[in-house]
């Protein structure tokens, strides 16, 4: 069995490290993006829910209630 030349091994190692770095970085960034989108969606949903509740409260306060009829 023949051995590879030292420069072939070095080139192969550098190539593997480059590919692993690119794949790992891509997965890391994709995970961070997914997390950020999820958290922003939750925050937006809470904000909209609170805003609707405030609008309903304001409508109830502004609408005059009819006096009870006997």
PDB file of N, CA, C and O in Angstrom:
ATOM      1  N   UNK A   1       0.842  -1.171   0.000  1.00  0.00           N
ATOM      2  CA  UNK A   1       0.000   0.000   0.000  1.00  0.00           C
ATOM      3  C   UNK A   1       0.893   1.242   0.000  1.00  0.00           C
ATOM      4  O   UNK A   1       1.810   1.369   0.812  1.00  0.00           O
ATOM      5  N   UNK A   2       0.606   2.136  -0.915  1.00  0.00           N
ATOM      6  CA  UNK A   2       1.446   3.331  -1.005  1.00  0.00           C
ATOM      7  C   UNK A   2       0.907   4.439  -0.110  1.00  0.00           C
ATOM      8  O   UNK A   2      -0.301   4.572   0.089  1.00  0.00           O
ATOM      9  N   UNK A   3       1.825   5.222   0.420  1.00  0.00           N
ATOM     10  CA  UNK A   3       1.447   6.354   1.260  1.00  0.00           C
ATOM     11  C   UNK A   3       1.226   7.568   0.368  1.00  0.00           C
ATOM     12  O   UNK A   3       1.790   7.683  -0.720  1.00  0.00           O
ATOM     13  N   UNK A   4       0.398   8.453   0.862  1.00  0.00           N
ATOM     14  CA  UNK A   4       0.206   9.719   0.160  1.00  0.00           C
ATOM     15  C   UNK A   4       1.356  10.650   0.515  1.00  0.00           C
ATOM     16  O   UNK A   4       1.970  10.532   1.575  1.00  0.00           O
ATOM     17  N   UNK A   5       1.628  11.564  -0.382  1.00  0.00           N
ATOM     18  CA  UNK A   5       2.662  12.563  -0.136  1.00  0.00           C
ATOM     19  C   UNK A   5       2.192  13.499   0.975  1.00  0.00           C
ATOM     20  O   UNK A   5       0.991  13.656   1.192  1.00  0.00           O
ATOM     21  N   UNK A   6       3.139  14.118   1.676  1.00  0.00           N
ATOM     22  CA  UNK A   6       2.781  14.962   2.820  1.00  0.00           C
ATOM     23  C   UNK A   6       1.888  16.125   2.416  1.00  0.00           C
ATOM     24  O   UNK A   6       0.981  16.508   3.155  1.00  0.00           O
ATOM     25  N   UNK A   7       2.153  16.690   1.228  1.00  0.00           N
ATOM     26  CA  UNK A   7       1.354  17.834   0.793  1.00  0.00           C
ATOM     27  C   UNK A   7      -0.078  17.424   0.436  1.00  0.00           C
ATOM     28  O   UNK A   7      -0.998  18.236   0.539  1.00  0.00           O
ATOM     29  N   UNK A   8      -0.268  16.182   0.023  1.00  0.00           N
ATOM     30  CA  UNK A   8      -1.623  15.691  -0.247  1.00  0.00           C
ATOM     31  C   UNK A   8      -2.390  15.548   1.058  1.00  0.00           C
ATOM     32  O   UNK A   8      -3.570  15.891   1.131  1.00  0.00           O
ATOM     33  N   UNK A   9      -1.728  15.048   2.077  1.00  0.00           N
ATOM     34  CA  UNK A   9      -2.377  14.926   3.392  1.00  0.00           C
ATOM     35  C   UNK A   9      -2.735  16.299   3.954  1.00  0.00           C
ATOM     36  O   UNK A   9      -3.828  16.491   4.486  1.00  0.00           O
ATOM     37  N   UNK A  10      -1.812  17.252   3.835  1.00  0.00           N
ATOM     38  CA  UNK A  10      -2.069  18.602   4.341  1.00  0.00           C
ATOM     39  C   UNK A  10      -3.242  19.235   3.589  1.00  0.00           C
ATOM     40  O   UNK A  10      -4.126  19.841   4.193  1.00  0.00           O
ATOM     41  N   UNK A  11      -3.236  19.086   2.269  1.00  0.00           N
ATOM     42  CA  UNK A  11      -4.326  19.641   1.467  1.00  0.00           C
ATOM     43  C   UNK A  11      -5.651  18.989   1.832  1.00  0.00           C
ATOM     44  O   UNK A  11      -6.667  19.675   1.946  1.00  0.00           O
ATOM     45  N   UNK A  12      -5.653  17.682   2.014  1.00  0.00           N
ATOM     46  CA  UNK A  12      -6.871  16.967   2.395  1.00  0.00           C
ATOM     47  C   UNK A  12      -7.367  17.435   3.758  1.00  0.00           C
ATOM     48  O   UNK A  12      -8.566  17.644   3.942  1.00  0.00           O
ATOM     49  N   UNK A  13      -6.463  17.598   4.706  1.00  0.00           N
ATOM     50  CA  UNK A  13      -6.842  18.058   6.047  1.00  0.00           C
ATOM     51  C   UNK A  13      -7.423  19.466   5.991  1.00  0.00           C
ATOM     52  O   UNK A  13      -8.449  19.741   6.613  1.00  0.00           O
ATOM     53  N   UNK A  14      -6.772  20.358   5.249  1.00  0.00           N
ATOM     54  CA  UNK A  14      -7.289  21.719   5.121  1.00  0.00           C
ATOM     55  C   UNK A  14      -8.665  21.736   4.454  1.00  0.00           C
ATOM     56  O   UNK A  14      -9.545  22.500   4.850  1.00  0.00           O
ATOM     57  N   UNK A  15      -8.839  20.897   3.450  1.00  0.00           N
ATOM     58  CA  UNK A  15     -10.126  20.823   2.772  1.00  0.00           C
ATOM     59  C   UNK A  15     -11.211  20.331   3.722  1.00  0.00           C
ATOM     60  O   UNK A  15     -12.309  20.888   3.755  1.00  0.00           O
ATOM     61  N   UNK A  16     -10.916  19.306   4.482  1.00  0.00           N
ATOM     62  CA  UNK A  16     -11.902  18.779   5.443  1.00  0.00           C
ATOM     63  C   UNK A  16     -12.258  19.825   6.494  1.00  0.00           C
ATOM     64  O   UNK A  16     -13.428  19.990   6.839  1.00  0.00           O
ATOM     65  N   UNK A  17     -11.254  20.527   7.001  1.00  0.00           N
ATOM     66  CA  UNK A  17     -11.523  21.575   7.988  1.00  0.00           C
ATOM     67  C   UNK A  17     -12.365  22.703   7.395  1.00  0.00           C
ATOM     68  O   UNK A  17     -13.253  23.242   8.055  1.00  0.00           O
ATOM     69  N   UNK A  18     -12.076  23.049   6.151  1.00  0.00           N
ATOM     70  CA  UNK A  18     -12.853  24.100   5.487  1.00  0.00           C
ATOM     71  C   UNK A  18     -14.305  23.685   5.329  1.00  0.00           C
ATOM     72  O   UNK A  18     -15.213  24.461   5.627  1.00  0.00           O
ATOM     73  N   UNK A  19     -14.524  22.468   4.864  1.00  0.00           N
ATOM     74  CA  UNK A  19     -15.894  21.983   4.668  1.00  0.00           C
ATOM     75  C   UNK A  19     -16.620  21.900   6.005  1.00  0.00           C
ATOM     76  O   UNK A  19     -17.770  22.327   6.106  1.00  0.00           O
ATOM     77  N   UNK A  20     -15.971  21.362   7.027  1.00  0.00           N
ATOM     78  CA  UNK A  20     -16.615  21.266   8.336  1.00  0.00           C
ATOM     79  C   UNK A  20     -16.929  22.646   8.905  1.00  0.00           C
ATOM     80  O   UNK A  20     -17.974  22.845   9.523  1.00  0.00           O
ATOM     81  N   UNK A  21     -16.025  23.592   8.696  1.00  0.00           N
ATOM     82  CA  UNK A  21     -16.268  24.952   9.176  1.00  0.00           C
ATOM     83  C   UNK A  21     -17.457  25.577   8.463  1.00  0.00           C
ATOM     84  O   UNK A  21     -18.305  26.205   9.098  1.00  0.00           O
ATOM     85  N   UNK A  22     -17.523  25.408   7.152  1.00  0.00           N
ATOM     86  CA  UNK A  22     -18.639  25.970   6.389  1.00  0.00           C
ATOM     87  C   UNK A  22     -19.969  25.321   6.773  1.00  0.00           C
ATOM     88  O   UNK A  22     -20.969  26.014   6.956  1.00  0.00           O
ATOM     89  N   UNK A  23     -19.982  24.008   6.894  1.00  0.00           N
ATOM     90  CA  UNK A  23     -21.217  23.307   7.262  1.00  0.00           C
ATOM     91  C   UNK A  23     -21.620  23.662   8.689  1.00  0.00           C
ATOM     92  O   UNK A  23     -22.786  23.953   8.953  1.00  0.00           O
ATOM     93  N   UNK A  24     -20.663  23.640   9.604  1.00  0.00           N
ATOM     94  CA  UNK A  24     -20.962  23.976  10.993  1.00  0.00           C
ATOM     95  C   UNK A  24     -21.445  25.406  11.144  1.00  0.00           C
ATOM     96  O   UNK A  24     -22.407  25.664  11.868  1.00  0.00           O
ATOM     97  N   UNK A  25     -20.788  26.338  10.467  1.00  0.00           N
ATOM     98  CA  UNK A  25     -21.203  27.737  10.523  1.00  0.00           C
ATOM     99  C   UNK A  25     -22.589  27.944   9.943  1.00  0.00           C
ATOM    100  O   UNK A  25     -23.381  28.726  10.468  1.00  0.00           O
ATOM    101  N   UNK A  26     -22.881  27.234   8.850  1.00  0.00           N
ATOM    102  CA  UNK A  26     -24.203  27.339   8.240  1.00  0.00           C
ATOM    103  C   UNK A  26     -25.275  26.822   9.183  1.00  0.00           C
ATOM    104  O   UNK A  26     -26.322  27.451   9.336  1.00  0.00           O
ATOM    105  N   UNK A  27     -25.027  25.687   9.815  1.00  0.00           N
ATOM    106  CA  UNK A  27     -26.001  25.134  10.760  1.00  0.00           C
ATOM    107  C   UNK A  27     -26.178  26.052  11.961  1.00  0.00           C
ATOM    108  O   UNK A  27     -27.298  26.245  12.434  1.00  0.00           O
ATOM    109  N   UNK A  28     -25.097  26.613  12.449  1.00  0.00           N
ATOM    110  CA  UNK A  28     -25.158  27.524  13.595  1.00  0.00           C
ATOM    111  C   UNK A  28     -25.974  28.768  13.256  1.00  0.00           C
ATOM    112  O   UNK A  28     -26.844  29.178  14.025  1.00  0.00           O
ATOM    113  N   UNK A  29     -25.690  29.360  12.111  1.00  0.00           N
ATOM    114  CA  UNK A  29     -26.412  30.564  11.707  1.00  0.00           C
ATOM    115  C   UNK A  29     -27.879  30.264  11.410  1.00  0.00           C
ATOM    116  O   UNK A  29     -28.753  31.070  11.731  1.00  0.00           O
ATOM    117  N   UNK A  30     -28.153  29.124  10.806  1.00  0.00           N
ATOM    118  CA  UNK A  30     -29.546  28.750  10.529  1.00  0.00           C
ATOM    119  C   UNK A  30     -30.316  28.545  11.824  1.00  0.00           C
ATOM    120  O   UNK A  30     -31.471  28.954  11.938  1.00  0.00           O
ATOM    121  N   UNK A  31     -29.679  27.914  12.795  1.00  0.00           N
ATOM    122  CA  UNK A  31     -30.321  27.730  14.094  1.00  0.00           C
ATOM    123  C   UNK A  31     -30.584  29.051  14.781  1.00  0.00           C
ATOM    124  O   UNK A  31     -31.651  29.249  15.363  1.00  0.00           O
ATOM    125  N   UNK A  32     -29.621  29.960  14.722  1.00  0.00           N
ATOM    126  CA  UNK A  32     -29.810  31.283  15.315  1.00  0.00           C
ATOM    127  C   UNK A  32     -30.923  32.058  14.635  1.00  0.00           C
ATOM    128  O   UNK A  32     -31.700  32.744  15.299  1.00  0.00           O
ATOM    129  N   UNK A  33     -31.006  31.954  13.320  1.00  0.00           N
ATOM    130  CA  UNK A  33     -32.063  32.634  12.579  1.00  0.00           C
ATOM    131  C   UNK A  33     -33.430  32.060  12.935  1.00  0.00           C
ATOM    132  O   UNK A  33     -34.382  32.810  13.148  1.00  0.00           O
ATOM    133  N   UNK A  34     -33.530  30.732  13.001  1.00  0.00           N
ATOM    134  CA  UNK A  34     -34.804  30.100  13.362  1.00  0.00           C
ATOM    135  C   UNK A  34     -35.226  30.511  14.770  1.00  0.00           C
ATOM    136  O   UNK A  34     -36.400  30.802  15.003  1.00  0.00           O
ATOM    137  N   UNK A  35     -34.296  30.538  15.696  1.00  0.00           N
ATOM    138  CA  UNK A  35     -34.604  30.937  17.075  1.00  0.00           C
ATOM    139  C   UNK A  35     -35.081  32.389  17.127  1.00  0.00           C
ATOM    140  O   UNK A  35     -36.060  32.703  17.804  1.00  0.00           O
ATOM    141  N   UNK A  36     -34.386  33.266  16.413  1.00  0.00           N
ATOM    142  CA  UNK A  36     -34.758  34.681  16.407  1.00  0.00           C
ATOM    143  C   UNK A  36     -36.145  34.881  15.809  1.00  0.00           C
ATOM    144  O   UNK A  36     -36.950  35.637  16.351  1.00  0.00           O
ATOM    145  N   UNK A  37     -36.430  34.211  14.699  1.00  0.00           N
ATOM    146  CA  UNK A  37     -37.751  34.328  14.089  1.00  0.00           C
ATOM    147  C   UNK A  37     -38.837  33.815  15.024  1.00  0.00           C
ATOM    148  O   UNK A  37     -39.904  34.421  15.125  1.00  0.00           O
ATOM    149  N   UNK A  38     -38.579  32.717  15.700  1.00  0.00           N
ATOM    150  CA  UNK A  38     -39.560  32.152  16.630  1.00  0.00           C
ATOM    151  C   UNK A  38     -39.826  33.108  17.786  1.00  0.00           C
ATOM    152  O   UNK A  38     -40.982  33.364  18.125  1.00  0.00           O
ATOM    153  N   UNK A  39     -38.770  33.638  18.392  1.00  0.00           N
ATOM    154  CA  UNK A  39     -38.943  34.534  19.534  1.00  0.00           C
ATOM    155  C   UNK A  39     -39.621  35.843  19.120  1.00  0.00           C
ATOM    156  O   UNK A  39     -40.463  36.359  19.855  1.00  0.00           O
ATOM    157  N   UNK A  40     -39.267  36.379  17.960  1.00  0.00           N
ATOM    158  CA  UNK A  40     -39.923  37.597  17.489  1.00  0.00           C
ATOM    159  C   UNK A  40     -41.395  37.340  17.192  1.00  0.00           C
ATOM    160  O   UNK A  40     -42.232  38.211  17.428  1.00  0.00           O
ATOM    161  N   UNK A  41     -41.719  36.166  16.681  1.00  0.00           N
ATOM    162  CA  UNK A  41     -43.115  35.820  16.430  1.00  0.00           C
ATOM    163  C   UNK A  41     -43.909  35.748  17.718  1.00  0.00           C
ATOM    164  O   UNK A  41     -45.040  36.229  17.784  1.00  0.00           O
ATOM    165  N   UNK A  42     -43.319  35.146  18.744  1.00  0.00           N
ATOM    166  CA  UNK A  42     -43.999  35.073  20.042  1.00  0.00           C
ATOM    167  C   UNK A  42     -44.207  36.462  20.621  1.00  0.00           C
ATOM    168  O   UNK A  42     -45.281  36.775  21.135  1.00  0.00           O
ATOM    169  N   UNK A  43     -43.174  37.294  20.534  1.00  0.00           N
ATOM    170  CA  UNK A  43     -43.260  38.652  21.078  1.00  0.00           C
ATOM    171  C   UNK A  43     -44.322  39.459  20.326  1.00  0.00           C
ATOM    172  O   UNK A  43     -45.091  40.198  20.942  1.00  0.00           O
ATOM    173  N   UNK A  44     -44.365  39.320  19.007  1.00  0.00           N
ATOM    174  CA  UNK A  44     -45.358  40.033  18.205  1.00  0.00           C
ATOM    175  C   UNK A  44     -46.767  39.560  18.554  1.00  0.00           C
ATOM    176  O   UNK A  44     -47.690  40.369  18.656  1.00  0.00           O
ATOM    177  N   UNK A  45     -46.929  38.264  18.735  1.00  0.00           N
ATOM    178  CA  UNK A  45     -48.239  37.723  19.096  1.00  0.00           C
ATOM    179  C   UNK A  45     -48.703  38.274  20.443  1.00  0.00           C
ATOM    180  O   UNK A  45     -49.872  38.632  20.592  1.00  0.00           O
ATOM    181  N   UNK A  46     -47.822  38.346  21.405  1.00  0.00           N
ATOM    182  CA  UNK A  46     -48.177  38.906  22.711  1.00  0.00           C
ATOM    183  C   UNK A  46     -48.534  40.383  22.582  1.00  0.00           C
ATOM    184  O   UNK A  46     -49.473  40.855  23.224  1.00  0.00           O
ATOM    185  N   UNK A  47     -47.803  41.099  21.770  1.00  0.00           N
ATOM    186  CA  UNK A  47     -48.047  42.528  21.579  1.00  0.00           C
ATOM    187  C   UNK A  47     -49.418  42.753  20.941  1.00  0.00           C
ATOM    188  O   UNK A  47     -50.156  43.645  21.360  1.00  0.00           O
ATOM    189  N   UNK A  48     -49.760  41.959  19.941  1.00  0.00           N
ATOM    190  CA  UNK A  48     -51.051  42.102  19.275  1.00  0.00           C
ATOM    191  C   UNK A  48     -52.177  41.747  20.231  1.00  0.00           C
ATOM    192  O   UNK A  48     -53.208  42.419  20.243  1.00  0.00           O
ATOM    193  N   UNK A  49     -51.999  40.708  21.028  1.00  0.00           N
ATOM    194  CA  UNK A  49     -53.019  40.307  21.990  1.00  0.00           C
ATOM    195  C   UNK A  49     -53.253  41.406  23.017  1.00  0.00           C
ATOM    196  O   UNK A  49     -54.400  41.709  23.345  1.00  0.00           O
ATOM    197  N   UNK A  50     -52.195  41.998  23.522  1.00  0.00           N
ATOM    198  CA  UNK A  50     -52.336  43.087  24.491  1.00  0.00           C
ATOM    199  C   UNK A  50     -53.005  44.301  23.859  1.00  0.00           C
ATOM    200  O   UNK A  50     -53.829  44.959  24.495  1.00  0.00           O
ATOM    201  N   UNK A  51     -52.660  44.595  22.628  1.00  0.00           N
ATOM    202  CA  UNK A  51     -53.241  45.748  21.951  1.00  0.00           C
ATOM    203  C   UNK A  51     -54.738  45.542  21.736  1.00  0.00           C
ATOM    204  O   UNK A  51     -55.520  46.476  21.912  1.00  0.00           O
ATOM    205  N   UNK A  52     -55.146  44.334  21.359  1.00  0.00           N
ATOM    206  CA  UNK A  52     -56.569  44.056  21.176  1.00  0.00           C
ATOM    207  C   UNK A  52     -57.318  44.166  22.492  1.00  0.00           C
ATOM    208  O   UNK A  52     -58.434  44.685  22.530  1.00  0.00           O
ATOM    209  N   UNK A  53     -56.721  43.688  23.561  1.00  0.00           N
ATOM    210  CA  UNK A  53     -57.365  43.776  24.872  1.00  0.00           C
ATOM    211  C   UNK A  53     -57.532  45.238  25.283  1.00  0.00           C
ATOM    212  O   UNK A  53     -58.574  45.609  25.822  1.00  0.00           O
ATOM    213  N   UNK A  54     -56.524  46.069  25.037  1.00  0.00           N
ATOM    214  CA  UNK A  54     -56.621  47.493  25.361  1.00  0.00           C
ATOM    215  C   UNK A  54     -57.700  48.180  24.526  1.00  0.00           C
ATOM    216  O   UNK A  54     -58.446  49.017  25.034  1.00  0.00           O
ATOM    217  N   UNK A  55     -57.779  47.825  23.255  1.00  0.00           N
ATOM    218  CA  UNK A  55     -58.804  48.416  22.395  1.00  0.00           C
ATOM    219  C   UNK A  55     -60.203  48.033  22.872  1.00  0.00           C
ATOM    220  O   UNK A  55     -61.108  48.867  22.867  1.00  0.00           O
ATOM    221  N   UNK A  56     -60.386  46.785  23.282  1.00  0.00           N
ATOM    222  CA  UNK A  56     -61.686  46.347  23.793  1.00  0.00           C
ATOM    223  C   UNK A  56     -62.035  47.091  25.076  1.00  0.00           C
ATOM    224  O   UNK A  56     -63.183  47.492  25.269  1.00  0.00           O
ATOM    225  N   UNK A  57     -61.057  47.275  25.950  1.00  0.00           N
ATOM    226  CA  UNK A  57     -61.299  48.012  27.191  1.00  0.00           C
ATOM    227  C   UNK A  57     -61.682  49.459  26.892  1.00  0.00           C
ATOM    228  O   UNK A  57     -62.593  50.004  27.516  1.00  0.00           O
ATOM    229  N   UNK A  58     -60.988  50.079  25.941  1.00  0.00           N
ATOM    230  CA  UNK A  58     -61.292  51.462  25.576  1.00  0.00           C
ATOM    231  C   UNK A  58     -62.687  51.583  24.973  1.00  0.00           C
ATOM    232  O   UNK A  58     -63.393  52.557  25.234  1.00  0.00           O
ATOM    233  N   UNK A  59     -63.087  50.604  24.171  1.00  0.00           N
ATOM    234  CA  UNK A  59     -64.419  50.639  23.579  1.00  0.00           C
ATOM    235  C   UNK A  59     -65.488  50.512  24.658  1.00  0.00           C
ATOM    236  O   UNK A  59     -66.518  51.183  24.594  1.00  0.00           O
ATOM    237  N   UNK A  60     -65.252  49.665  25.636  1.00  0.00           N
ATOM    238  CA  UNK A  60     -66.223  49.493  26.712  1.00  0.00           C
ATOM    239  C   UNK A  60     -66.320  50.759  27.550  1.00  0.00           C
ATOM    240  O   UNK A  60     -67.409  51.113  28.002  1.00  0.00           O
ATOM    241  N   UNK A  61     -65.214  51.442  27.765  1.00  0.00           N
ATOM    242  CA  UNK A  61     -65.235  52.664  28.558  1.00  0.00           C
ATOM    243  C   UNK A  61     -65.889  53.817  27.804  1.00  0.00           C
ATOM    244  O   UNK A  61     -66.557  54.653  28.411  1.00  0.00           O
ATOM    245  N   UNK A  62     -65.706  53.867  26.502  1.00  0.00           N
ATOM    246  CA  UNK A  62     -66.234  54.973  25.712  1.00  0.00           C
ATOM    247  C   UNK A  62     -67.709  54.802  25.376  1.00  0.00           C
ATOM    248  O   UNK A  62     -68.422  55.796  25.240  1.00  0.00           O
ATOM    249  N   UNK A  63     -68.175  53.591  25.240  1.00  0.00           N
ATOM    250  CA  UNK A  63     -69.575  53.397  24.865  1.00  0.00           C
ATOM    251  C   UNK A  63     -70.456  53.641  26.081  1.00  0.00           C
ATOM    252  O   UNK A  63     -70.268  53.029  27.132  1.00  0.00           O
ATOM    253  N   UNK A  64     -71.412  54.535  25.927  1.00  0.00           N
ATOM    254  CA  UNK A  64     -72.297  54.811  27.071  1.00  0.00           C
ATOM    255  C   UNK A  64     -73.211  53.621  27.315  1.00  0.00           C
ATOM    256  O   UNK A  64     -73.759  53.028  26.385  1.00  0.00           O
ATOM    257  N   UNK A  65     -73.354  53.302  28.542  1.00  0.00           N
ATOM    258  CA  UNK A  65     -74.234  52.186  28.889  1.00  0.00           C
ATOM    259  C   UNK A  65     -75.635  52.729  29.075  1.00  0.00           C
ATOM    260  O   UNK A  65     -75.838  53.774  29.693  1.00  0.00           O
ATOM    261  N   UNK A  66     -76.569  52.023  28.547  1.00  0.00           N
ATOM    262  CA  UNK A  66     -77.969  52.451  28.664  1.00  0.00           C
ATOM    263  C   UNK A  66     -78.432  52.227  30.096  1.00  0.00           C
ATOM    264  O   UNK A  66     -78.099  51.209  30.703  1.00  0.00           O
ATOM    265  N   UNK A  67     -79.194  53.165  30.637  1.00  0.00           N
ATOM    266  CA  UNK A  67     -79.694  52.968  31.996  1.00  0.00           C
ATOM    267  C   UNK A  67     -80.687  51.814  32.013  1.00  0.00           C
ATOM    268  O   UNK A  67     -81.427  51.607  31.051  1.00  0.00           O
ATOM    269  N   UNK A  68     -80.700  51.086  33.083  1.00  0.00           N
ATOM    270  CA  UNK A  68     -81.611  49.934  33.136  1.00  0.00           C
ATOM    271  C   UNK A  68     -83.063  50.404  33.091  1.00  0.00           C
ATOM    272  O   UNK A  68     -83.451  51.368  33.751  1.00  0.00           O
ATOM    273  N   UNK A  69     -83.824  49.708  32.311  1.00  0.00           N
ATOM    274  CA  UNK A  69     -85.251  50.046  32.206  1.00  0.00           C
ATOM    275  C   UNK A  69     -86.043  49.223  33.203  1.00  0.00           C
ATOM    276  O   UNK A  69     -85.730  48.066  33.483  1.00  0.00           O
ATOM    277  N   UNK A  70     -87.094  49.866  33.736  1.00  0.00           N
ATOM    278  CA  UNK A  70     -87.911  49.163  34.735  1.00  0.00           C
ATOM    279  C   UNK A  70     -89.187  48.699  34.150  1.00  0.00           C
ATOM    280  O   UNK A  70     -89.998  48.088  34.845  1.00  0.00           O
TER     281      UNK A  70
END
